[in-house]
Amino acid sequence: MTGSCHGLPRTESSSYRQPKDLPKHIVSHYREDKPNIAANHPNVCELEAGTYYWCVCGHSQNGSFCDGSHKTTPFTPQKFEISETQKVAICQCKQTKNPPYCDGSHKVL
């Protein structure tokens, strides 16, 4: 159930990571009731068939996949299935209208 995406697998962590690759105006707009923007680009990778949990809160140390950091937020991870090995673009800005996949929403942040 592992793939070549960065951050797979990870252990649980409750620490908050403020992304270093985001402009200050984005990072400064963090609110508890909105997901944190983990990155302003998708995580393009190959995933093997299996079950995955997309990080909805944006606090995961790896950005794309849940590591348990949501436990201090009102968010819960989104389960998704991959039926066969495939290349995917996983949203990291948490603004996609097609979760967990990138729809280009990061381009207008």
C-alpha positions, -999 to +999 in steps of 0.1 A: +000+000+000+030+023-003+038+044-033+065+067-045+048+098-032+068+118-007+058+112+028+045+076+026+043+061+051+045+084+082+040+080+119+015+101+138+025+135+149+006+164+165+032+191+157+023+220+133+045+226+104+043+260+088+053+255+051+085+273+042+078+274+004+046+296+007+045+333+004+040+351+038+006+365+028-007+329+025+008+315+057-004+346+077-040+338+069-040+306+089-073+300+108-084+271+129-117+266+109-099+264+075-074+239+064-037+248+064-021+252+029+006+225+030+021+236-003+013+257-034+018+228-058+005+192-061+023+161-050+027+143-083+035+106-077+028+070-084+006+052-060+001+014-059-034-001-056-047+003-020-064+025+005-050+059+014-061+088+037-057+123+022-048+150+047-076+174+048-063+197+077-030+205+061-010+199+093+005+166+083+043+166+082+042+152+047+014+175+033-005+149+012-013+120+035-027+119+070-002+114+099-027+120+127-020+157+131-057+165+125-065+153+161-061+189+173-083+203+145-120+200+135-110+181+103-109+144+095-089+127+068-105+116+036-102+079+027-097+071-010-090+040-030-066+033-059-076+003-079-044-001-098-009+015-098-012+050-114+004+084-115-017+110-096-015+146-086-025+149-049-037+183-038-016+200-011-032+234-010-065+218+004-086+240-019-094+215-046-130+209-057-121+173-066-104+159-034-079+144-030-068+152-065-053+186-076-076+207-098-053+237-101-068+257-073-034+265-060-028+287-090-052+313-077-041+315-041 
